[in-house]
């Protein structure tokens, strides 16, 4: 382990999947957080789940987007709450959101979810959208909210509807708002309504007439 901890990023970069697989769990944990960036994505992708589970919070915090993106859903499932929260927003750019379980998604911070690109946010499944917390929803950008259709927005609880930022709420499609039922519409706050554009307000008025 002492020898492993002394390896540089350049030295680790020479390891292929078969060679990294020879490391014990203790040796995986011993890799310097400064040097872990040298591990090839292909080598990381080949690790068994018990080896991935041996990774430390500091190592995971140093992952690049390519390294994070190389991990499978089974590998990501081994991350603890603290390890998930340690993932940098830059690394999240490499994440295939389909590989993230609903439990893991719900453990991410508001800042991390806000760092998802519009394409990543649009790729969330209905189960994943349902798993979002009110705190995470409060941090969503207008571009992220713009990807939601009426069925997806209806998955938000009333508390989550009320949590949408007044700075971002103008991003919601009028059609998405217009598809909400009266319970969801009633959850909108005065400040949210004041921040909406004319098209959104008209869609809400029309929706109330329907319900």
Secondary structure, 3 states (H helix, E strand, C coil): CHHHHCCCHHHHCCCCHHHHCCCCHHHHHHCCCCCHHHCCHHHHHCCCHHHHHCCCHHHHHCCCHHHHHCCCHHHHCCCCHHHHHHCCHHHHCCCCHHHCCHHHHHHCCHHHHHCCCHHHHHCCCHHHHHHCCHHHHHCCCHHHHCCCCHHHHCCCCHHHHHHCCCCCHHHCCHHHHHCCCHHHHHCCCHHHHHCCCHHHHHHHHHHHHHC
